[in-house]
Amino acid sequence: MYTSFFGLNEKPFSITPDPRYLFLSERHGEALAHLVYGVTESGGFIQLTGEVGTGKTTLVRSLLLNRMPDNADVAVVLNPQLSVVEFLATICEELHIEVTHNRGSVKALTDALNRHLLDAHAADRRTILVVDEAQNLAPAVLEQVRLLTNLETAKQKLLQIVLIGQEELRDLLARNDLRQLAQRITARYHLEPLSREETKRYIEHRLKVAGAVGEVFDSGAMNEVYRLSQGVPRLINVICDRALLGAYARESRRANARLIREAAAEVKGELQRSPWLRRAAWAAGIAGVAVVAASVWLLAARSTGPAEVPETTGSGNFTAAAAQPEPVPAADAGTETLALAEPISEPEPEPEPEPTLQEQLRLAGDLTSPDYALASLFDAWGIEYRTGGRSGCAQAAAAGLACLSQRGSLAGLALMDRPAILTLVDDAGNRHDVTLTAIDGEQAELSIGGVSVKHSIGEISRTWFGGFLLLWRPPTGSAVTLSLGAQGPAVAWLRDSLATIDDRYVGNDALPEVFDAELERTVRSFQRDHRLAVDGVAGRQTQIIINSLLAAENTPRLSKPASTQD
């Protein structure tokens, strides 16, 4: 939308980690040097940590695309919330290692990996494992990671491991029971946010890559961006993107500090005032108190009037009557004091009407693409969506999730209790993909290009024709429909879960892994109780609702704020 207005070839502040936009500040340059050293030397671990949004993933992507040795094979683990077996299986899949038997055995997977590493070494190829979000690795998986470094020849390690994570990774590796792993880390680097000057150069760099030829942000705007983002690149991107959209809406060719504050208010949901404004308001408050106090004192002095000359006796003592000034009537004094001290009230300004959903969709047309919606949906699950590669559902599968794409109603989505992408159609017939993140009574919360807005269920329904896509976590790792005659662990899960939800669903567990006629009747009863299609088949929707009722961990919900997870 705003790209042609500013003479840009593309949006310069996308939140996706595009290596073309990599800005090598002093800190980022040093971090990349550590990573390059790690993948060109043999053995041990490389650890890169940093606060959320500081650019770790962009650095890793730049490393993988531009700095990786030609003879390197790379396995990337994006979802570290795995068991030991799942972790090893993921590595084997990434390296295209065939495991012909005992795929659920740690020994079989490790042996297959070891054979592959020896063959790669004989062919003069290096094997590198990159683990993103490593702070989420379970201690048992971290111990398995350490054991992988024992795969070696007489002269060198066969596997180079790069651990990427947030600050919590440093605390995790400082644990006493993980000291053996910590001792094998050969290079560490912690990525800090950008400085004020680096923030300015970062903004200019991204604008230049996108094709800007003139000044888009004035110096005051850049200072505000730094103050509000504290130099965190992801926050810089989000604030600048919203500021450009706001400048376009006002037909302004340059963004100033006020526009940056308004953009940050939209992003963070609160007005961001500059420090000098807060100090000015504080000083004005003190001055106001002083004026009121002076007025009260002056009124009291005038009300008391000049002191009477006391009468004296011959001994020079005041008489009792003369010692007391004439009292001022309390009611009159109080009335006058209140009249002077009471501030003059000004008429309240008329509140601006809230924008309609149609207006927001038209304004944010460039932010309602499938990629933006998928990024918001993935963020709700605590994983990162990456553009330009595999499809969203393929990336979800790598993270242990599955896609459900079909038509339904908001009531049905509320029952499944999962964030979902809705395809809305505005009055002009344009399609917009937004993410439904919460439902609270008759109100729903949407994420439009990463910005949260609230609208009524009725207003959303008028622009939505029922199409949605959501993510869910299959109980046994793969989305399998369960019906009469099915067998296996998934059937046992179904039987146990129904019994846990309600005693009425407890059945005969003589053959727990067999979907028999009794279990079919139980499924029908569950579906009838929860207003589902009663067919006795435990499909995806039935399994999702069972998971919701079991309060599965690490699952975002519509019935809670989008930032809260179980």
N, C-alpha and C positions, 0 to 999 in steps of 0.2 A: 504493500500500500504506500508506504512513505519512501521507498527506495528511489523511484523516479523523481519524486519531489526534491530530494537532496542530491540527485545526480549520482546515486550509488548503483553498483552492479548487483549487489545482493545485500542482505541484512548483515550488518557488521557485528552485531552483539547477540548472535544466536548462542544458546546455552549448550549446544552440542559441541563436543570436543573435536574441533576441526584443526588438524596439525598446521594447515596453512596460516592460521591466525596465532600460532604459538609466538608469544612474546618472551624473549629470553632476557628477563631481568637478571641482575647479578645472582640472585638466589636460584632462579630457575636454570640459569646456565650451569651453576655448580651442581644442582641436582641432576641435570641431564648428563653432566660429565661423570658423576658417580654411576649412573645407570649404564652408560657406554662402557665404563671400566668393568662393570659387573658382567656384562655379556661378552666381553672380549677376553676375560681371564677365566680360568677354570676353577671350579669348586667353590663351596661356601654359599653364603647368602648375601644378598643386597637388600637393605631395608630403606624404604622411602616412606616417610610419614608427613602429615600436614593436616591443617584444619580443613573442614568441609569447604569445598569450593575454591581451594587455592591453586588448582591446576594440575593435580597429580595425574588424573586420567589423560589429560591432553599431552603431558610429557610422555607418558607410557605409549600413547598412540603414535606420537612423533618418533619415539624410539623404534617401535615395531615397523613403521612404514619407511623410515629414512635412515636409521642408524644401525640396523641389525646386520650382522655379518652374513655374507652370501651363503655360507655353509651351515647356517643355523636352522634348526627345526624348533618351533615355538608352540608350547601349549599354554593357553590362557584360561584361567579359572575365574569366572566373573561372579559366581555365586558360591561363597565359601561356607554357607550354612548347610553343610553336608556331613554325612557320617563318613567314617574311614573308608568303607567299601565304596560309597558313592564318589568320594574324592578321588580314589585311585581309578575308578571306572571312567570318571570325567577326563583324567589325564590320558588314559589309554584311548579314549574316543578322539581327543584333540590331536593325538599323535598317530591316529589311524592304526592302532595296534589291535590285531585280532585276538580275542580271548575265546578260544573254542569250547572250553569247559570250565565248570565251577566259577562262573562269573561273579558269584556272591562270596567268593573266598578271597581274603586278603592275600594269602600266599599265592594263589593262582594269578591274581592281578599283578602282584609285585614281581613274580617270576617272569611274566610276559613283558613287563616294563624293563626288567633287567636285561632280558635277551635283546630287546629293541635297542637299548642304550649301548650294549656291546657291539651290535651290528653297525650302529651309527658311528661309533668311535672307530671301528675298523674301516669305515668308508670316509673317515676324516670329516665327519659332520658333528656339530655341536648341538646339544639339546638343552633348551632353556624353558623353565617353568615360571610363568608370571601369575601371581595370585593377587587379584584386586580385592579391596575391602577385607584385607587379612585380619583386621581387628575382630571380625566375627567368627574366626576359626575356633572350633572347640579345642580344648587342651589335648584331647585324644588325637585329633587330626593334626595339631601342631607337632605332637610327638611322632606321628607317622611321617610328617614332612622332614623332621630331623633324620629319621631312619633312611629316608630316600637318599640323603647325602652319603650314606654308607655304600651306595652302589658306585664302585670305583675300580680302577685298575691299580697296578702296583705304583703308578706314577701320578695319576690325576683322578679327580672326581668326574663322574660321567654326566652329572646333572647340575646345572646352574639354576639357582632359585632366586627369584626377585619377589619380595613381599612388599605390597603397596597397601597402606592403610592410614586411618586417622590417628590422632594422638593417643587414643586408647591402646594402640598396638605397642607403643613403647612401654606402657604400664603392664601390659600382658606379658611381654618378654622379660620384664624385670622380676617376674615371680621366681621364687626359689626353685620350684619344681621344673621350671623351663630353662634353668641356667645353662644346661648342656646345649640347647638350641641357641641361646643368646651368644655363647662363646664361639659359635661357628659363623657369626655374621662378620663379614670381612669389610663391609662398607655401610655406613649409616648416613642418612641426611634427612633433616627435618625442614620442610618447606614452609617459609613464613609468608604472610601477606605482603603486598607491595607497599613501598613507601609513598609519600605524597607525590614526589617527582616522578617515580616509576608509574604511578596511577595515571598521571597526565600523558606520559609517553605511551602507556598501554592503550589508552583511548585513541590517541593519534595513530598508533600502529594499526589498530583494527579498522579505523576509518580509511586509512590509506590502502589497506589490502582490499577493502570493499569498493575502492574506486573514488573516494572523496577527493576533491581538488581544492576546496576552500575550508574555512573554519566553521565547524558545526557547533562546537561547545565553546563558550567564552571561558576566560580564566576563572571567573567566579563559579561557573557551573562545574568546572573540573574540581575545584576545591571542595564544593559541596558533595560531589560524587565520592571523593576520598573520605570526607567526614562521615557520610552516611553508610559507606561500605566498609570503612576501615581497611581498605586495600585488598579485600577479598575479591578475586577476579569474577567469580560467578555473580556476586551481588552487583559488581560494577556493570556486568553485562545486562542484568535484569533491569537495573535502574536506568541505564542509558537507553535501552530499547524502549522502555515506557516513555522516557522523555522525548525521544524522536517521534514517537506516535503522537504525543501531546502537542509537540511543536507543529507537526503536520496538520493536526486538527485545527490549530489556530492560524495556520498558514504563516508560520514564523520560520524564517530560514536559519535561525540560530537559537540554541537552547541557553537559557540563563539559570542563575542559581534558584530562582523561585520555581521555575519549571522542574528542576531536579528535585526540589523538596516535595512538590506535588506528585511527581512520579514515584518517589519513595513512599509517600503516603498511600498511594494505590497498592504498591507492592507489599508494604508492611502492615497496612490497615490502620495507620495512625498518622497524624500530622507531624512532620519532622521540622521543627523550628531550629533556626541557627542559634548558636550560643549567645550572640550579642542581643538577639531578640529576647531571650529568656532573661538576660541581665537587665535589659531595659525595662521589661515588665516588672521585675523584682524591685528595681529602683523606683518605678512609678508607684508601686504599691506602698513602699515606705513613705514616699512624698505625700501620698493621699492620706495615710494615717496621721502624718505630722500636721497637715492642714486641718483635719477634723479635730485633732487634739487642741491646736491653737485656737480654733473657733470656740470650743467648749470653755477653755480657760478665760478667753476674752469675755464671753458672755457672763461667766460667773463673777468676774471682776466688776463688770458693769452693774450687775444685779445687786451686788453687795453695797455699792456706793461708797462715798468718802466716810471715813471713821469719825464718829462723834467725839468731841472733846469731853473727857470725863470730868465729873464734878469731884472735888477733893474735900476732905475734912481738914480740920486744923492740923491734924497730925500728918497730913500728906498721903493718907491711904485712899485707894479707890473705894467707892461704895460698891456694894454688890450689884446694884442696878446699873451703874455706869460701866461696869466691867464687861457687860454683855452687849454686843451690837444688836441692833434691831433685826430679828430674824426675817429672812426672805420667805414668802409663802412657797412651800415646796411644790405645789401644783403649778404655779406660774413659772417658777424656775425650770421645772422639768419640761414644761410645754415649750418654752423658748429654746432650751438646749436641744431638744429633739428636732425642733424645726430647723435649727441651723446645722445640726450634725447629719441630718438625713440626706444622703446623696440624691442628686437629681437623676431620676430614672429616664433613660432614653428608650424609645420604641424598639422592640426586638426586630431585627431584620427578618424579612420573609425567607424561610428556608428554601434552598433550591430544590426543585423536584428531582427525585431519584431517576436516573436514566432507565428506560425500559430495556428489556432483554433484546428487542429488535434493534434499538439504538446501539447497544453494546456490541452486538454481532456485526453491524455495519461498520462501526468504528474499528473493530479488531479483526477485520477480514483476513489480514495476513497472519494472524495468530491462531487461526482455527483450522489449520491443516492437520492431517492425521499424525504427523510427526510431533507437533506440539501436544496433541491430546495423548498420544502414547507416552511422551515424556512425563506428563502429569500422572498418568495411570501407573507407570513404572515407579515413579517417585513415591506414590502412596504405599507401594510394597517395599520400599527401601532399596530398590535396585535402579541402575542407570540404563536408560535407553540410548542406543547408539544408532545414528543414522548412517546411510550409505553402505550398509552391509546386509546382514541377514534380516529377514522380516521380523516384525514385532513378536509374532507368535513363536518363531524359531528362537528368538532371544529369550522369551519367557520359558520355553521348554528347557533351555540350558540352565535356567535358574530354578528348575523344579516346579514350574507353574504351567497351567494349560489355559488356552483361550476358549471362551464360549461366546459365539456370535450368533444371534438370532433376534427374533422380534418378541416384544412383550409389553408390559405396562410398568409404570412407576411403582404400583403396588407389588407387582411380582419382583421388581428389583429390590424393594424394601424388604421383602421376605428373604431373598438370597443374601442381602446385607453385604454387598461388595461394591466398591467403586466401579464405575462403568463409563465407557465412552458412549455418548449419545450423538447421533447425527441430527442436527437441527436444520430447518429450512426457513430462511427469512422471507419477508414479503416479496422480495425481488426474485425468489426462486434459487438463491445461492445456498449451497450446502456448507455447514459449519460443524466441525467435530469438536466437541467440548467434553470435559470430564465431570461426571456427577460424583461429588466427593462426600456429601452428607445429606440426610433427610431428617428434618425436625418438624413433625406435625405437618402443617400445610406449607412449610417453607423448605426449599432445597438449596444446597450450595453447589455452585458450578465453578470449575477452574477453566477460565478462558485464557489461553496462552500463558498459564502459570499464575494468573491473578484470580483471586477468589471473589465471587459475587453471589448474592442471594436473591432468589426470586420465588414467587409462589408456584405451587405445583400446577395450578391452572394455567399460568403464563407459559411455563415450560411445555406443558402438554399441547398448547396451541401451535408450537413450532416443531414438535417431535412426532414422528410417525411410527415410533415403536422399535426402530433398529438400534441395537446396542452391542457392545463388545465388552466383556469383563474377563478378569483373570481369576483363577482359583487354583488351589493346591490339591491335586489328586492324592488321596490317602496312601496309595501304594506306589506313587511315583509316575503312573501313567493313567490317562483318562480312559477307563474301560467301563462300558455299560454292562450292568449285572442283571441277568434274568434267569428264569428257570433253567436248571441244568448246568449253570456256571460253577466252576470250582476254583479254589485257590485262596491265597491270603486275603484278597480283596473281599471275598465273600465272608470270611471270618471277621474282617473289620466291620462289614455292614451289620452282621448279626450282633457283635459286641456293642457297636455304637447305638443301635436301636434299643438294646436292653439298658444301656446307660441313660438314655434320654428319658425313658418311661418304663416302669415295671410292666405295663400292659403289653409291651413289645417283647418281653422275655419269652423265648421259645425253647424247644428241645435242642440242646447243643451236642447231641450224640455225634453228629457229623458237622462240625462247625464250618468246614471249608466247602460245603456243598449247598448250593441254592436249591432247596427242595420246595415242595408245595406249601409247607407250613410257613417258610420264610416269605414266599410270594404273598400269602395272605397277610402277613405282618406288614410287608411293604405297602400293600393296598390300604391297610388301616392307617399307616403313617401318612400316606398321600392324601387320604380323605380328611384326616385331622388337620392338615396344613394346606388345604385348598389347592392341591396339585391335581394334574390329570391322573386319574386312578387307573393304572394299567399293570401294576405289580412289577414293573421294571424299574430298577434303581439306576436311572440315567444320570446325566451330569447335574441337572437341576436338583434332583432329589439328593444327590451326594453333597452338593454345595450347601443345601439347607441343613443337612445332618451335621456338616462341619460347623455351621454357624451356631447351631444349638449346643454343640459340644464346646463352644468357645475356644476354638483352635488357636494356638499361640501364633504370634507374628502375622496376624491377619488383619488388614485394615477393614474398617466397617463403615457403613453408611449411617448407622445409628449413633456414631460418636463423631467428634470433630475430626477432620481429615488428618491432623497432625498427631492424633492419639492412636496407638496400636496396642493390642493386647500383649 
